[in-house]
């Protein structure tokens, strides 16, 4: 059985998208985003905020659209 995973990340762009093309002509776009999240500490019950950084690589037509 085939499974498909989908992740949706909403964040801030940390660097401009860079597009390059493979020898076969396929577009490859790379960029990075930062996602903030808040959580309550289990031990102290205080609200904390943290940031996660994600490097993204997109191929083909979607890569061209991202650029």
Secondary structure, DSSP 4 states (H G I P E B T S, - for coil): -----------EEEEEEEEEE-TTS-EEEEEEEEEEEEEE-TTT--EEEEEEEEEEEEEHHHHHHH-
